[in-house]
Amino acid sequence: MTREELAQSLNCSQSTIYEWEKDNALPQLPTFLKLLNVFHISCEEFMKGVEIE
């Protein structure tokens, strides 16, 4: 999936996605939930891959 396709799916700009990729920003909760849906990932699956600092 291209950045353009993802931006269209999430109704946001490509530059917003670029900022997420560079760890300069995080998506808001509603957008994050859309991301999980786009990639067919449950919250539980996502959290398994997150390191707690």
N, C-alpha and C positions, 0 to 999 in steps of 0.2 A: 504494500500500500504506500502510495506516495504521500508526502507531506500535504500536498494540495487535496488529495482525496480524503485524508484524515480531517483536515480543516473543514472541508465541506460536510463531512459526517457529524462533526461536533459543532458546526456553526460558529467557527472561530477563524482567526487569521493564521496564515502559515507562519508569520513571525512569532505568534504566540506559541505555537508548537516548537519552533526553533528555540525559544527561550526555555521551554521545558527540557528539551534535549540537552541544552548546555547547563542545566541545573541553575539557571538564573531566576526561575519562577516555578511555581507549582500550580496545577489546575485547581480551580474552585471545586467544592464537593459535587455540585450537580454535573459539572463537566467531567470530573473524575469518574463518576458513576456511568456516564455515557461512554467513556473510554473503556471501562470494564466490559460494557455491553458490546461495543464494536469488536473487541478482541475475544469475546466469549470467555471471559475470566470472572470467576466469582470473587467476592471480597476475601473469602477464606483462602482461595488459591493465591491471590495477590499477597496477602499478609504472610504467607509461608515463606515468601522470597524476600521479605524486608528484614534488614538487620536493625536491631534496636541498639542505639548507642548509649 
